[in-house]
Amino acid sequence: MKLLYFAWLRTRTGVGEEEIERPEGVETVQDLVEWLRKRGPEFAEAFANMKVVRAAVNQTYVQLEHPLAEGDEIAFFPPVTGG
């Protein structure tokens, strides 16, 4: 799986992108978020409030219940505003 972190999520986690094997027990985006929170305080802080984080799987916006598959690209980013 390829994980992408944008804007302040990249700043807080210290990671812009990474490749990982899908962790055991991670079936949905929500499962992945829970797994990420356990990686350390920087991830726990970045993913503390999912009301201000959006997710996309394979470049399509998804809800936290969205299922994941090996090889997916998952992007996390703050809500986008227009101007």
C-alpha positions as CSV (number, residue, x, y, z in Angstrom):
1,M,0.0,0.0,0.0
2,K,1.2,3.5,-0.7
3,L,0.3,6.1,1.9
4,L,0.4,9.9,1.1
5,Y,0.2,12.7,3.6
6,F,-0.5,16.2,2.6
7,A,-0.3,19.7,4.1
8,W,-0.1,19.8,7.9
9,L,-0.4,16.0,8.1
10,R,2.9,15.7,6.4
11,T,4.4,18.3,8.8
12,R,3.1,16.6,11.9
13,T,4.0,13.0,10.9
14,G,7.3,14.0,9.3
15,V,6.4,11.8,6.3
16,G,5.2,12.8,2.9
17,E,4.7,9.3,1.5
18,E,5.6,5.7,2.3
19,E,5.1,2.2,1.1
20,I,3.8,-0.4,3.6
21,E,2.5,-3.9,3.6
22,R,-1.2,-3.9,4.7
23,P,-1.0,-4.5,8.4
24,E,-2.8,-7.6,9.7
25,G,-6.3,-6.8,10.8
26,V,-6.5,-3.6,8.7
27,E,-9.5,-4.0,6.5
28,T,-10.9,-0.4,6.2
29,V,-9.6,3.2,6.2
30,Q,-10.7,3.5,9.8
31,D,-8.6,0.4,10.7
32,L,-5.7,2.0,9.0
33,V,-6.2,5.3,10.9
34,E,-6.3,3.3,14.2
35,W,-3.1,1.5,13.2
36,L,-1.4,4.8,12.3
37,R,-2.3,6.4,15.6
38,K,-0.3,3.7,17.4
39,R,2.9,4.4,15.4
40,G,3.9,7.2,17.7
41,P,2.9,10.5,19.2
42,E,3.3,12.4,15.9
43,F,0.8,10.1,14.2
44,A,-1.5,10.1,17.2
45,E,-1.6,13.9,17.0
46,A,-2.0,14.1,13.3
47,F,-5.0,11.7,13.3
48,A,-6.5,12.7,16.6
49,N,-9.5,14.4,15.0
50,M,-10.8,12.7,11.9
51,K,-13.4,15.5,11.4
52,V,-10.5,17.6,9.9
53,V,-8.9,14.8,7.9
54,R,-10.1,13.5,4.5
55,A,-9.1,10.3,2.9
56,A,-8.9,9.2,-0.7
57,V,-8.3,5.6,-2.0
58,N,-6.9,5.4,-5.5
59,Q,-7.7,9.1,-6.0
60,T,-11.4,8.8,-5.0
61,Y,-12.7,10.4,-1.9
62,V,-14.0,7.8,0.6
63,Q,-15.6,7.4,4.0
64,L,-13.7,5.7,6.9
65,E,-15.7,2.5,6.3
66,H,-14.2,2.1,2.8
67,P,-12.5,-1.3,2.4
68,L,-8.8,-1.5,1.6
69,A,-6.8,-3.9,-0.6
70,E,-3.1,-4.6,-1.0
71,G,-1.7,-2.2,-3.6
72,D,-4.2,0.6,-2.8
73,E,-3.0,4.2,-2.7
74,I,-4.4,6.0,0.4
75,A,-4.0,9.8,0.7
76,F,-4.8,11.8,3.8
77,F,-5.3,15.5,3.7
78,P,-7.2,18.4,5.3
79,P,-10.4,19.5,3.7
80,V,-9.8,21.6,0.6
81,T,-11.3,25.0,0.4
82,G,-11.8,27.2,-2.7
83,G,-11.1,30.8,-3.0
